Amino acid sequence: MGGPLYLRIVELLAQEVREGRLSPGAPLPSQRDMARQLGVNFTTVTRAYDEAKRIGLVQSRHGQGTFVAAEKGFARTVAEPAPEEGVREPIDLTSTWPPNLEIASTLAAAVARLTGDRSFDFLARRAGTVPALDLAAGRDWLQPRFDLEVGGRLAMASGARNALIGLLSSLVGTGGRLLVEAMCWPTMRTLATVLGIELVPVALDAEGILPDALDAAAQASQATVLYCVPTLQNPSGAVMGLRRRRALVEVARRRGLTLVEDDAYGGLHRDPPPLLGTLAPELTYSVFGLAKLISPSLRVAYVVAPDAEKAERLAEILRATMQTVPPLEAALATHLIRHGQMAKLIKQVRTEAQERQGLARQLLGEHAAHVPDEALFFWLPLPVPWDASDFAMRLRRAGVVVAPAKVFSLDPASAPNAVRIATGAVPSREDVTIALQRVRGLLAQNPSLLSVID
């Protein structure tokens, strides 16, 4: 995809809409958030949004933001479940952010107590290097999950996206190929488009990446880097067992692959299997973001590199793109670690996630076979004759928004007939219950009887 960067962003948005990964009426990130996520200039995103509005792809709503242009004239049939009275906005089951749980007030109180930890002079001097105090706190938090010493191998970034932009630009580069799970985090497509990287899908099963499929894809593509989420994989919720991890590492060593392990949700698992960074430290960059564990406002990520030299090289790239992790957020993360609050907040999120996943099992019964205990989301395969896109569209009319499988598939035409349901960011358990009741109600319908076309 060539041309000016702002037009590439517009084409990416158009492609997401064409393939159903962005639905009519779906909100887009603010221009500033989009610029930060993509690692591009704010002005570039402004030009992209302006062009998208000019061609009718998106709409702006005063005081609300930018949205995908709305569909015209879909009438709800009598057989479809109607939105509950008093629920004005759709219940969004597409976001995998953690539940609020008044964590914001805890973070605000922690910020107020930072004066007891260090001088506030650091806020006025962003020197481009991460303070040793913050690196040491990250080391102490992560060391129990590693056999080898973490100190000296650690870098910090402004969130997982920033870390991945730095890693992929240096390890893969423009025009390169990256091995990824065939069903993966949609942001990976965005990052790959911006960086000019071709994604190579690797087949999955209920436990994650298939080692034989990885071996074949690596040989056929000659790609040398694999990005994956071994624990609570997004969107499937799969947890790769120890035997599978060892088999994956064996393939990586034989093919000379570098592994980029995203542990976005691993901290929520009560007893996660060993990290790839523990099984193959010489091959692996392990990324640990806080946004999905604690709060989306805490844009801090730690990266454990194979060795000190590679960690410093990554730090240099991160300094060139985002200068350094925001000092206030880094200091806040350090405060939470030093005062024992990090583990408490993650446990709080884990407990709430378990309650909400329990509601899914209770309300969806036999349909809830793919509900992991501690995840913020689950995979819902649909019974015949439901089609995932039609199911998502009709559920939206009933006031609930879910993500169909093709949002995550590198080949939408071969996406499984399923939707991902995320329960974490919904404001309350009551809203989760209402939303899941509507999902259950629609599952009980025969889609053939809902058609209004003569």
C-alpha positions in Angstrom: 0.0 0.0 0.0 1.9 3.1 -1.2 1.2 6.8 -1.3 1.3 9.4 1.5 1.0 8.1 5.0 -2.3 9.9 5.7 -3.9 8.2 2.6 -2.6 4.8 3.7 -4.4 5.4 7.0 -7.6 6.3 5.1 -7.3 3.2 3.0 -6.7 1.1 6.1 -9.9 2.4 7.6 -11.8 1.8 4.4 -10.5 -1.8 4.3 -11.6 -2.4 7.9 -15.1 -1.2 7.0 -15.3 -3.2 3.7 -14.2 -6.4 5.5 -16.6 -5.9 8.4 -14.0 -5.3 11.1 -15.3 -1.8 11.7 -19.1 -1.6 11.8 -21.3 1.4 10.9 -21.5 3.7 13.9 -18.4 2.3 15.5 -16.4 4.9 17.4 -12.8 5.7 16.3 -10.0 6.7 18.6 -9.4 10.4 19.1 -6.9 11.9 16.7 -4.3 12.2 19.4 -4.9 8.6 20.6 -4.7 7.3 17.0 -1.4 9.2 16.5 0.0 7.7 19.7 -1.2 4.2 18.8 0.3 4.3 15.3 3.5 6.2 16.3 2.8 8.9 13.7 2.5 12.7 13.7 -0.7 14.2 15.0 -1.1 16.3 11.8 -0.9 13.1 9.7 -3.9 11.6 11.5 -5.8 14.9 11.3 -5.3 14.9 7.5 -6.4 11.3 7.4 -9.6 11.9 9.4 -10.4 15.0 7.3 -10.0 13.0 4.1 -12.1 10.1 5.5 -14.9 12.6 6.3 -14.6 14.2 2.8 -15.3 10.9 1.1 -18.1 9.9 3.5 -16.2 7.1 5.3 -16.6 8.6 8.8 -18.7 11.2 10.5 -18.0 13.7 13.4 -20.4 14.3 16.2 -19.9 17.4 18.2 -18.6 16.7 21.6 -18.7 12.9 21.0 -15.9 12.2 18.5 -15.5 10.5 15.2 -17.5 7.4 14.1 -17.7 5.1 11.1 -20.5 6.5 8.8 -23.8 5.0 9.7 -25.7 2.4 7.8 -29.1 3.3 6.3 -32.5 1.9 7.0 -32.2 -1.4 8.9 -35.5 -2.2 10.5 -35.6 -4.5 13.5 -38.0 -7.4 13.2 -40.5 -8.3 15.9 -38.7 -11.6 16.6 -35.4 -10.0 17.5 -34.8 -9.1 21.2 -35.5 -5.4 21.8 -33.3 -3.2 23.9 -34.3 -2.8 27.5 -36.1 0.4 28.5 -33.8 2.9 30.1 -30.7 1.7 28.3 -29.8 4.6 26.0 -26.5 3.5 24.6 -25.6 0.1 23.3 -23.7 -2.2 25.7 -20.2 -2.5 24.1 -18.8 -6.0 24.4 -15.9 -5.3 22.0 -13.3 -3.7 24.4 -10.9 -5.9 26.4 -9.9 -3.1 28.8 -10.2 -4.1 32.5 -13.2 -3.1 34.6 -12.9 0.3 36.3 -13.7 -1.0 39.9 -12.9 2.5 41.2 -9.3 1.8 40.2 -9.1 5.3 38.8 -9.5 6.7 42.3 -6.8 4.4 43.6 -4.4 5.6 40.9 -5.3 9.3 41.7 -4.5 8.8 45.4 -1.2 7.1 44.4 -0.3 10.1 42.3 -0.9 12.3 45.3 1.4 10.2 47.4 4.3 10.3 44.8 5.8 13.3 46.6 6.9 10.9 49.3 8.8 8.8 46.8 10.8 11.4 44.8 11.1 15.1 43.9 8.6 16.4 41.3 11.5 18.0 39.4 11.5 14.9 37.2 8.3 16.1 35.6 10.1 19.1 34.2 13.1 17.2 32.8 12.2 14.4 30.4 15.8 13.5 29.5 15.2 10.6 27.2 16.4 8.0 29.6 14.3 5.9 32.0 15.2 6.6 35.7 17.1 3.7 37.3 14.4 3.7 40.1 11.7 2.8 37.5 13.8 0.1 35.8 14.6 -1.4 39.2 11.0 -1.6 40.1 10.1 -3.3 36.8 12.9 -5.7 37.4 11.6 -6.6 40.9 8.1 -7.1 39.6 9.0 -9.3 36.7 12.0 -11.3 38.1 9.8 -14.0 39.8 8.6 -15.1 36.3 12.2 -15.5 34.9 15.0 -17.9 35.8 17.8 -15.6 34.4 18.5 -12.2 35.8 16.2 -9.6 34.3 18.4 -6.6 35.4 20.3 -5.2 32.4 17.9 -6.8 29.9 14.9 -4.5 30.7 13.5 -1.6 28.6 10.4 0.5 29.2 8.0 1.9 26.6 4.9 4.1 26.4 2.6 1.1 26.4 2.6 -2.1 24.4 1.9 -0.5 21.1 5.0 1.7 21.4 7.1 -1.3 22.4 5.8 -3.3 19.4 6.5 -0.4 17.0 10.1 -0.3 18.2 10.5 -4.1 18.1 8.9 -4.7 14.7 10.6 -1.7 13.0 14.0 -3.0 14.1 13.5 -6.8 13.9 11.4 -7.0 10.8 11.6 -3.6 9.0 9.8 -2.1 6.0 9.1 -4.8 3.4 9.7 -7.6 5.8 7.5 -10.5 6.9 6.1 -11.2 10.3 4.7 -14.5 11.4 1.5 -14.1 13.5 -1.4 -16.1 14.8 -4.0 -16.5 12.0 -6.6 -15.0 14.4 -4.9 -12.1 16.1 -5.2 -8.7 17.8 -6.5 -6.3 15.1 -4.0 -3.6 16.0 -1.3 -5.9 14.6 -2.7 -5.3 11.1 -2.7 -1.6 11.8 0.9 -1.5 12.9 1.9 -3.8 10.0 0.3 -1.4 7.5 2.0 1.7 9.0 5.4 -0.1 9.1 5.0 -1.7 5.7 5.2 -5.2 7.0 3.5 -8.3 5.5 1.8 -10.5 8.0 2.1 -14.3 7.5 -0.7 -16.3 9.3 0.1 -19.4 11.3 -2.8 -21.8 12.0 -4.2 -22.3 15.5 -6.1 -24.9 17.5 -7.7 -24.7 21.0 -4.2 -24.4 22.6 -2.8 -21.7 20.3 -0.2 -21.9 17.5 0.4 -25.3 15.9 4.2 -26.0 15.9 3.9 -27.9 12.5 2.1 -24.9 11.0 4.7 -22.6 12.3 7.5 -24.7 10.8 5.7 -24.8 7.4 4.9 -21.0 7.4 8.5 -20.1 8.4 10.0 -22.3 5.7 7.6 -21.0 3.0 7.8 -17.3 3.9 11.4 -17.1 5.1 10.1 -14.8 7.8 12.4 -14.7 10.9 10.2 -13.2 13.6 7.1 -14.6 15.3 4.7 -12.4 17.3 2.3 -14.3 19.5 0.1 -14.2 22.7 0.8 -17.6 24.4 -1.4 -16.9 27.5 -5.1 -16.0 27.1 -4.7 -15.4 23.4 -6.8 -12.7 21.9 -9.4 -13.5 20.6 -9.7 -17.2 21.4 -8.6 -17.1 25.1 -6.4 -20.1 24.5 -3.6 -20.9 26.9 -0.6 -22.6 25.4 0.5 -25.5 27.6 4.1 -26.3 28.6 4.5 -29.1 26.0 3.2 -26.9 23.2 5.5 -24.1 24.3 8.5 -26.4 24.2 7.5 -27.6 20.7 7.2 -24.0 19.5 10.6 -23.1 20.9 12.1 -26.2 19.2 10.8 -25.0 15.9 12.0 -21.4 16.6 15.5 -22.7 17.3 15.6 -24.9 14.2 14.4 -22.1 12.0 16.4 -19.3 13.6 13.3 -17.4 14.6 13.2 -14.4 17.0 10.1 -14.6 19.3 8.1 -11.6 20.4 5.9 -12.7 23.3 3.0 -10.4 24.3 1.9 -11.2 27.8 -0.9 -8.6 27.7 -3.2 -10.8 29.8 -0.8 -13.3 31.4 -0.9 -11.5 34.7 -4.6 -12.3 35.1 -3.9 -16.0 35.0 -3.6 -17.6 38.5 -1.0 -20.1 37.4 0.4 -19.2 34.0 2.8 -21.6 32.3 6.4 -20.6 31.9 7.1 -17.7 29.6 8.7 -18.3 26.3 11.3 -15.8 27.6 12.1 -18.3 30.3 12.2 -21.4 28.0 14.2 -19.6 25.3 15.7 -16.4 26.7 18.2 -16.1 23.9 15.4 -15.9 21.3 12.7 -14.0 23.0 11.5 -10.4 23.7 8.8 -10.6 26.3 6.4 -7.6 26.5 4.4 -6.8 29.6 1.9 -3.9 29.4 -0.1 -2.6 32.3 -3.1 -1.2 30.4 -4.9 -4.5 30.1 -4.1 -5.6 33.6 -4.9 -2.4 35.6 -6.2 0.6 33.6 -6.1 1.8 30.0 -4.8 5.1 31.3 -1.6 3.4 32.6 0.4 3.4 29.4 3.5 1.7 30.6 5.1 -1.5 29.2 8.2 -3.4 30.2 10.2 -5.4 27.6 12.7 -8.1 28.7 15.2 -8.6 25.8 17.5 -11.5 25.2 20.5 -9.6 26.5 21.7 -6.2 27.6 22.9 -5.2 24.2 19.6 -5.9 22.6 17.8 -4.1 25.4 19.9 -1.0 24.9 19.3 -1.1 21.1 15.5 -1.2 21.7 15.8 1.6 24.2 17.5 3.8 21.6 14.7 3.1 19.1 12.1 3.9 21.7 13.9 7.2 22.6 13.8 8.1 18.9 10.0 7.5 18.6 8.5 8.5 21.9 11.6 9.8 23.7 10.8 7.8 26.8 7.9 6.4 28.8 6.0 9.3 30.3 7.7 10.2 33.6 4.5 10.5 35.7 3.1 7.1 34.5 6.5 5.4 35.0 6.7 6.9 38.5 3.1 5.8 39.2 3.9 2.2 38.1 7.0 2.2 40.3 4.9 3.5 43.3 2.4 0.7 42.8 5.1 -1.9 42.7 7.1 -0.6 45.7 4.0 -0.2 47.9 2.5 -3.6 47.0 -0.5 -2.1 45.2 0.3 -3.6 41.8 -0.4 -7.2 42.9 -3.6 -6.1 44.7 -5.0 -4.2 41.8 -4.3 -7.1 39.4 -5.9 -9.5 41.8 -8.9 -7.2 42.0 -9.3 -7.2 38.2 -8.8 -11.0 38.1 -11.5 -11.6 40.7 -14.0 -9.4 38.8 -13.1 -11.1 35.6 -13.8 -14.5 37.1 -17.2 -13.2 38.3 -18.2 -11.9 34.9 -17.0 -15.0 33.1 -19.0 -17.0 35.6 -22.1 -15.0 34.6 -21.4 -16.0 31.0 -21.3 -19.7 31.9 -24.5 -19.4 33.9 -26.4 -17.5 31.3 -25.2 -19.1 28.1 -25.0 -22.7 29.3 -23.8 -25.1 26.6 -22.7 -22.1 24.4 -20.1 -21.1 27.0 -17.7 -24.0 26.5 -14.9 -21.6 25.5 -15.0 -19.3 28.5 -11.6 -19.1 30.3 -11.8 -18.4 34.0 -9.7 -15.2 34.3 -9.9 -13.6 30.9 -11.6 -10.3 30.1 -13.2 -11.9 27.0 -14.4 -15.2 25.6 -14.9 -16.9 22.2 -18.5 -17.8 21.2 -18.8 -20.3 18.3 -22.2 -19.9 16.7 -24.6 -22.7 16.0 -25.9 -23.5 12.5 -27.6 -21.7 10.7 -26.3 -18.5 12.3 -23.7 -16.4 10.4 -21.3 -14.4 12.6 -21.7 -11.1 10.7 -25.5 -11.4 10.7 -25.5 -12.3 14.3 -23.4 -9.3 15.2 -25.6 -7.0 13.1 -28.8 -8.2 14.7 -27.4 -8.1 18.2 -26.3 -4.5 17.5 -29.9 -3.6 16.7 -30.8 -5.2 20.1 -28.4 -2.8 21.8 -25.3 -5.0 22.2 -22.1 -4.7 20.2 -19.8 -7.7 19.7 -16.9 -8.4 17.4 -17.4 -11.1 14.7 -14.5 -13.4 13.9 -13.5 -11.7 10.7 -12.4 -8.7 12.7 -9.5 -10.8 13.9 -8.8 -13.1 10.9 -6.0 -12.3 8.5 -8.2 -14.0 5.9 -11.8 -12.8 6.6 -13.2 -15.2 4.0 -12.1 -18.2 6.0 -12.8 -16.8 9.4 -14.6 -19.2 11.8 -18.3 -18.7 12.5 -17.9 -17.1 15.9 -17.9 -13.8 17.8 -15.7 -12.5 20.6 -17.5 -11.2 23.6 -15.5 -8.9 26.0 -17.0 -8.4 29.4 -14.2 -6.4 31.1 -14.9 -2.8 30.1 -18.7 -3.0 30.7 -19.5 -0.6 33.5 -21.2 -3.1 35.8 -22.2 -6.8 36.3 -25.8 -5.7 35.8 -25.0 -4.4 32.3 -23.0 -7.6 31.6 -26.1 -9.6 32.7 -28.4 -7.6 30.4 -26.1 -7.9 27.5 -25.6 -11.7 27.9 -29.4 -12.2 28.2 -29.8 -10.5 24.9 -27.1 -12.7 23.4 -28.9 -15.8 24.8 -32.2 -14.5 23.4 -30.8 -14.1 19.9 -29.0 -17.5 20.0 -32.4 -19.1 20.6 -33.8 -17.5 17.4 -33.8 -19.1 14.0 -32.2 -16.5 11.7 -34.1 -17.9 8.7 -37.3 -16.6 10.4 -35.9 -13.1 11.0 -35.6 -12.1 7.4 -37.7 -9.2 6.2 -36.8 -9.6 2.5 -39.6 -10.8 0.2 
